[in-house]
Amino acid sequence: MYHYPGAIHMHTRFSDGSGSVEDLACAARDAGLRWIIITDHDDLQAKRYEGWLHDVLVIAGHEITPPRNHFLALGIDRVIDKRLPPQEFINQVYDAGGFGIIAHPDERVKNSFKDVYRWDDWGIDGPRDRNGRTVGIELWNLMSDWGEHLTRRNKEVIYFFPRLGISGPTAETLAWWDRLNMAGKRTFGIGGVDAHAFVRKTLWGRVEVFPYRWMFGTLTNYVVLPDRLPLDVAEATRTILNALAAGCSYFVNRLDGDCPALTFYAARGAAYWHPGDTADLRDGPLTFMVDVGCDAQVHLIHDGRILARGARLLRHSVMLPGVYRMEAYRRGMPWLYTNPVYVVGVGREVRGERGGRREVRGGKGGRREGGKARGERGPTMA
């Protein structure tokens, strides 16, 4: 498998960021990323810059930003009206052929840095007529996480030592994500940087909070592909968006170390199932294989509960259907989250390739057959 690092949720001068599209692409290249998704507030001007820029694939969506209930709209060519109720603007995103991600759903703190942009009604979790279409949740928003910890007394300390203001996804957000997937509502998780590179005036001059280059070295999403990313811009864009929508990804906080070629899959004989795939128990038990490549505590999660633990490595056989995903922690702090492998019981129908996968704009880039035997090769890094 090939692993391509990228970042989601960022802003340019077209909304409230401080940099140009080229600034973001340069910062992403310097941070080792291969793709970025720009999501300016209610604006798609960055779309004209889509393509390979400084060896980084630039993709543009937009963030729908009413006073609360923000939503990242991807794969569409028009701005959706933020004055619509949340259910209606989600419906319009999907009716336009796109898909979306619920942004920073569990914000609770208002302070001098930010307001509360919480997702108010957790009963609204996708288009009204879902029909197998997937929706995303921003499980961990770095800037939101940091802002939730900001107080008058600690603002200088956590500015210079930002790791002190970062604690990871909330338990409520993770539990919501698990419930949706257990209910059959395919919901993929991502880590968003919410990069703005805000410029603020201080007693010692103008300060950037936080530079794009630094932000792009934090929450990184790796899409996991069976083939190399195409060079053709349209095909490459479809491949990245389709992989995200299918949940073929994991994300890691690189402040605590990188994981550029994670091993996480279910296996039976020569067949492998990776994040986003649907496997079945018709031919016997499955064995989950995990290797994060460094010192970390790993948890195999089954239907929202810890099933098995390991130190860096984990091998565990399963005979029960359900939703299986993996979390990892370094030095006691949240570090890495995968999207699930879905396991169905004997006699249950397996829904096509990758069950619940949808194609963005009719492309076929990045499609593969979930669970198809692939010989004996293990994961490789692009």
ChimeraX attribute file (.defattr): number of C-alpha atoms within 10 A of each C-alpha:
attribute: neighborCount
match mode: 1-to-1
recipient: residues
	/A:1	18
	/A:2	17
	/A:3	25
	/A:4	22
	/A:5	24
	/A:6	26
	/A:7	27
	/A:8	26
	/A:9	25
	/A:10	28
	/A:11	30
	/A:12	23
	/A:13	14
	/A:14	18
	/A:15	19
	/A:16	15
	/A:17	19
	/A:18	19
	/A:19	18
	/A:20	14
	/A:21	21
	/A:22	14
	/A:23	14
	/A:24	28
	/A:25	24
	/A:26	19
	/A:27	21
	/A:28	28
	/A:29	20
	/A:30	15
	/A:31	18
	/A:32	16
	/A:33	23
	/A:34	21
	/A:35	28
	/A:36	26
	/A:37	24
	/A:38	28
	/A:39	29
	/A:40	27
	/A:41	24
	/A:42	21
	/A:43	19
	/A:44	20
	/A:45	18
	/A:46	22
	/A:47	18
	/A:48	9
	/A:49	13
	/A:50	19
	/A:51	20
	/A:52	18
	/A:53	16
	/A:54	17
	/A:55	14
	/A:56	21
	/A:57	23
	/A:58	26
	/A:59	26
	/A:60	28
	/A:61	29
	/A:62	31
	/A:63	28
	/A:64	28
	/A:65	19
	/A:66	17
	/A:67	12
	/A:68	16
	/A:69	20
	/A:70	22
	/A:71	28
	/A:72	26
	/A:73	27
	/A:74	24
	/A:75	23
	/A:76	22
	/A:77	16
	/A:78	14
	/A:79	17
	/A:80	21
	/A:81	14
	/A:82	19
	/A:83	12
	/A:84	13
	/A:85	11
	/A:86	23
	/A:87	15
	/A:88	15
	/A:89	19
	/A:90	27
	/A:91	17
	/A:92	18
	/A:93	23
	/A:94	23
	/A:95	12
	/A:96	14
	/A:97	16
	/A:98	22
	/A:99	28
	/A:100	24
	/A:101	26
	/A:102	25
	/A:103	29
	/A:104	27
	/A:105	26
	/A:106	23
	/A:107	20
	/A:108	11
	/A:109	18
	/A:110	14
	/A:111	13
	/A:112	10
	/A:113	13
	/A:114	13
	/A:115	16
	/A:116	19
	/A:117	21
	/A:118	18
	/A:119	20
	/A:120	14
	/A:121	11
	/A:122	11
	/A:123	8
	/A:124	13
	/A:125	23
	/A:126	24
	/A:127	22
	/A:128	12
	/A:129	9
	/A:130	15
	/A:131	9
	/A:132	14
	/A:133	20
	/A:134	25
	/A:135	24
	/A:136	24
	/A:137	24
	/A:138	25
	/A:139	28
	/A:140	28
	/A:141	26
	/A:142	25
	/A:143	20
	/A:144	26
	/A:145	21
	/A:146	19
	/A:147	23
	/A:148	21
	/A:149	16
	/A:150	22
	/A:151	15
	/A:152	8
	/A:153	8
	/A:154	12
	/A:155	17
	/A:156	12
	/A:157	12
	/A:158	18
	/A:159	15
	/A:160	9
	/A:161	11
	/A:162	14
	/A:163	12
	/A:164	13
	/A:165	20
	/A:166	21
	/A:167	16
	/A:168	18
	/A:169	19
	/A:170	14
	/A:171	11
	/A:172	12
	/A:173	18
	/A:174	15
	/A:175	13
	/A:176	17
	/A:177	22
	/A:178	24
	/A:179	16
	/A:180	14
	/A:181	19
	/A:182	18
	/A:183	9
	/A:184	13
	/A:185	20
	/A:186	26
	/A:187	27
	/A:188	28
	/A:189	27
	/A:190	30
	/A:191	28
	/A:192	28
	/A:193	25
	/A:194	25
	/A:195	29
	/A:196	25
	/A:197	23
	/A:198	16
	/A:199	14
	/A:200	10
	/A:201	9
	/A:202	8
	/A:203	6
	/A:204	6
	/A:205	7
	/A:206	10
	/A:207	14
	/A:208	13
	/A:209	16
	/A:210	16
	/A:211	18
	/A:212	27
	/A:213	20
	/A:214	16
	/A:215	26
	/A:216	27
	/A:217	23
	/A:218	22
	/A:219	27
	/A:220	29
	/A:221	29
	/A:222	29
	/A:223	24
	/A:224	28
	/A:225	23
	/A:226	16
	/A:227	14
	/A:228	16
	/A:229	20
	/A:230	15
	/A:231	12
	/A:232	10
	/A:233	16
	/A:234	14
	/A:235	15
	/A:236	22
	/A:237	28
	/A:238	23
	/A:239	24
	/A:240	29
	/A:241	24
	/A:242	25
	/A:243	26
	/A:244	25
	/A:245	29
	/A:246	27
	/A:247	30
	/A:248	26
	/A:249	27
	/A:250	29
	/A:251	29
	/A:252	26
	/A:253	23
	/A:254	17
	/A:255	15
	/A:256	16
	/A:257	16
	/A:258	20
	/A:259	22
	/A:260	21
	/A:261	20
	/A:262	21
	/A:263	20
	/A:264	27
	/A:265	24
	/A:266	28
	/A:267	19
	/A:268	18
	/A:269	10
	/A:270	12
	/A:271	17
	/A:272	24
	/A:273	26
	/A:274	28
	/A:275	27
	/A:276	29
	/A:277	29
	/A:278	24
	/A:279	28
	/A:280	23
	/A:281	18
	/A:282	11
	/A:283	8
	/A:284	12
	/A:285	16
	/A:286	23
	/A:287	18
	/A:288	24
	/A:289	16
	/A:290	22
	/A:291	19
	/A:292	21
	/A:293	14
	/A:294	13
	/A:295	14
	/A:296	22
	/A:297	21
	/A:298	25
	/A:299	23
	/A:300	23
	/A:301	19
	/A:302	22
	/A:303	17
	/A:304	19
	/A:305	13
	/A:306	15
	/A:307	14
	/A:308	15
	/A:309	18
	/A:310	16
	/A:311	16
	/A:312	18
	/A:313	19
	/A:314	20
	/A:315	15
	/A:316	15
	/A:317	14
	/A:318	17
	/A:319	14
	/A:320	15
	/A:321	18
	/A:322	22
	/A:323	22
	/A:324	27
	/A:325	26
	/A:326	25
	/A:327	21
	/A:328	23
	/A:329	18
	/A:330	17
	/A:331	10
	/A:332	9
	/A:333	15
	/A:334	18
	/A:335	25
	/A:336	28
	/A:337	25
	/A:338	26
	/A:339	26
	/A:340	31
	/A:341	27
	/A:342	27
	/A:343	23
	/A:344	20
	/A:345	16
	/A:346	14
	/A:347	9
	/A:348	12
	/A:349	10
	/A:350	17
	/A:351	15
	/A:352	12
	/A:353	16
	/A:354	25
	/A:355	21
	/A:356	22
	/A:357	23
	/A:358	22
	/A:359	22
	/A:360	22
	/A:361	15
	/A:362	9
	/A:363	16
	/A:364	14
	/A:365	21
	/A:366	23
	/A:367	20
	/A:368	15
	/A:369	14
	/A:370	22
	/A:371	20
	/A:372	14
	/A:373	14
	/A:374	12
	/A:375	10
	/A:376	10
	/A:377	9
	/A:378	10
	/A:379	17
	/A:380	13
	/A:381	13
	/A:382	14
